[in-house]
Structure formats: structure tokens, C-alpha cells
Amino acid sequence: MEVTITTENFESYLKGDLPLVVDLWATWCGPCKAIAPVISELAEQYDGKIVVGKCDVEENDDIAIEFGVRNIPTILFFKEGKLVDKMVGAAGKAKFQEKFEALLA
């Protein structure tokens, strides 16, 4: 299950017990829409192991600014509250799954 990440709840998810994946996107972004089904599928697959959140950069630009996001989609990977990886741009399911698995290693 995907959660909605906002400025108000980001810290609580970041400090949670599970690794966190944040998909930074916008409604007008074509590549963001293209990867959305893959991210949703992985969110279901890793439910209970990884928290997967969607963050609209237009509504929560402070999060994008904090992590130096200049292009979307950008996927941020956090483990134990620290940024451990980042992907910029669209990719196939296999590449995303590889990153998800690395979070659990």
C-alpha cells in the first residue's frame, strides 16, 4: 500500500521502523505517470517490509528542496532515517525491484 507523503508527516515515516521509499512526482509529469503502476505494484509486493510513499512536489516543495531534487520523477530510498540511494527518471520494474531489495539487505 502506498502512503501520501506530506511536509507534515514526512518525519514520522522517516523515523519509522521500516525502510522508506519516496516517489517525488507531479500531476503534469508524463514519466511520473508512466512509473506509477510499477511503484504501486512494488508497494503491494513489499507491504510490511518497506513503506512506499508518493510525494507531490507541487504541494510539498520543501521536501524536494531539502534533498536537492531538480528533476522528476525522483525516487529517494531511506534506511534507518538516512538517505541511502536516489533514482532520477523513469526505469523498468527490474531496476526498481533491485533498489527495493538493496534496502532490505
Contacts in CASP RR format, 6 or more apart in sequence:
PFRMAT RR
TARGET T0000
AUTHOR 0000-0000-0000
METHOD contacts of the structure
MODEL  1
MEVTITTENFESYLKGDLPLVVDLWATWCGPCKAIAPVISELAEQYDGKI
VVGKCDVEENDDIAIEFGVRNIPTILFFKEGKLVDKMVGAAGKAKFQEKF
EALLA
1 43 0 8 1.000
1 44 0 8 1.000
1 47 0 8 1.000
1 52 0 8 1.000
2 39 0 8 1.000
2 40 0 8 1.000
2 43 0 8 1.000
2 52 0 8 1.000
2 53 0 8 1.000
2 54 0 8 1.000
3 9 0 8 1.000
3 13 0 8 1.000
3 51 0 8 1.000
3 52 0 8 1.000
3 53 0 8 1.000
3 54 0 8 1.000
4 53 0 8 1.000
4 54 0 8 1.000
4 55 0 8 1.000
5 13 0 8 1.000
5 22 0 8 1.000
5 53 0 8 1.000
5 54 0 8 1.000
5 55 0 8 1.000
5 60 0 8 1.000
5 63 0 8 1.000
6 55 0 8 1.000
6 59 0 8 1.000
6 60 0 8 1.000
7 60 0 8 1.000
7 62 0 8 1.000
7 63 0 8 1.000
10 22 0 8 1.000
10 55 0 8 1.000
10 60 0 8 1.000
10 63 0 8 1.000
13 20 0 8 1.000
13 51 0 8 1.000
13 53 0 8 1.000
14 20 0 8 1.000
14 78 0 8 1.000
14 81 0 8 1.000
15 81 0 8 1.000
16 51 0 8 1.000
16 81 0 8 1.000
18 48 0 8 1.000
18 49 0 8 1.000
18 50 0 8 1.000
18 51 0 8 1.000
19 49 0 8 1.000
19 50 0 8 1.000
19 51 0 8 1.000
19 77 0 8 1.000
19 78 0 8 1.000
19 79 0 8 1.000
19 80 0 8 1.000
19 103 0 8 1.000
19 104 0 8 1.000
20 50 0 8 1.000
20 51 0 8 1.000
20 52 0 8 1.000
20 53 0 8 1.000
20 76 0 8 1.000
20 77 0 8 1.000
20 78 0 8 1.000
20 81 0 8 1.000
21 39 0 8 1.000
21 42 0 8 1.000
21 50 0 8 1.000
21 51 0 8 1.000
21 52 0 8 1.000
21 53 0 8 1.000
21 75 0 8 1.000
21 76 0 8 1.000
21 77 0 8 1.000
21 78 0 8 1.000
21 99 0 8 1.000
21 100 0 8 1.000
21 103 0 8 1.000
22 53 0 8 1.000
22 54 0 8 1.000
22 55 0 8 1.000
22 63 0 8 1.000
22 75 0 8 1.000
22 76 0 8 1.000
22 78 0 8 1.000
23 32 0 8 1.000
23 35 0 8 1.000
23 36 0 8 1.000
23 39 0 8 1.000
23 52 0 8 1.000
23 53 0 8 1.000
23 54 0 8 1.000
23 55 0 8 1.000
23 73 0 8 1.000
23 75 0 8 1.000
24 55 0 8 1.000
24 57 0 8 1.000
24 63 0 8 1.000
24 64 0 8 1.000
24 69 0 8 1.000
24 72 0 8 1.000
24 73 0 8 1.000
24 74 0 8 1.000
24 75 0 8 1.000
24 76 0 8 1.000
25 32 0 8 1.000
25 36 0 8 1.000
25 54 0 8 1.000
25 55 0 8 1.000
25 56 0 8 1.000
25 57 0 8 1.000
25 72 0 8 1.000
25 73 0 8 1.000
26 32 0 8 1.000
26 56 0 8 1.000
26 57 0 8 1.000
26 58 0 8 1.000
26 72 0 8 1.000
27 56 0 8 1.000
27 58 0 8 1.000
29 72 0 8 1.000
29 73 0 8 1.000
31 72 0 8 1.000
31 73 0 8 1.000
31 89 0 8 1.000
31 90 0 8 1.000
32 72 0 8 1.000
32 73 0 8 1.000
34 90 0 8 1.000
35 73 0 8 1.000
35 89 0 8 1.000
35 90 0 8 1.000
35 91 0 8 1.000
35 92 0 8 1.000
35 96 0 8 1.000
38 92 0 8 1.000
38 93 0 8 1.000
38 96 0 8 1.000
39 52 0 8 1.000
39 54 0 8 1.000
39 75 0 8 1.000
39 96 0 8 1.000
41 93 0 8 1.000
42 52 0 8 1.000
42 93 0 8 1.000
42 96 0 8 1.000
42 97 0 8 1.000
42 100 0 8 1.000
43 50 0 8 1.000
43 52 0 8 1.000
43 53 0 8 1.000
46 52 0 8 1.000
46 100 0 8 1.000
46 104 0 8 1.000
49 104 0 8 1.000
50 100 0 8 1.000
50 103 0 8 1.000
50 104 0 8 1.000
55 63 0 8 1.000
55 64 0 8 1.000
57 63 0 8 1.000
57 64 0 8 1.000
57 69 0 8 1.000
57 72 0 8 1.000
63 69 0 8 1.000
64 74 0 8 1.000
67 74 0 8 1.000
67 76 0 8 1.000
67 83 0 8 1.000
67 86 0 8 1.000
69 76 0 8 1.000
71 88 0 8 1.000
71 89 0 8 1.000
72 89 0 8 1.000
73 88 0 8 1.000
73 89 0 8 1.000
73 90 0 8 1.000
74 86 0 8 1.000
74 87 0 8 1.000
74 88 0 8 1.000
74 89 0 8 1.000
75 86 0 8 1.000
75 87 0 8 1.000
75 88 0 8 1.000
75 96 0 8 1.000
75 99 0 8 1.000
76 83 0 8 1.000
76 85 0 8 1.000
76 86 0 8 1.000
77 83 0 8 1.000
77 84 0 8 1.000
77 85 0 8 1.000
77 86 0 8 1.000
77 87 0 8 1.000
77 99 0 8 1.000
77 102 0 8 1.000
77 103 0 8 1.000
78 84 0 8 1.000
79 103 0 8 1.000
84 103 0 8 1.000
85 99 0 8 1.000
85 102 0 8 1.000
85 103 0 8 1.000
87 95 0 8 1.000
87 96 0 8 1.000
87 99 0 8 1.000
END
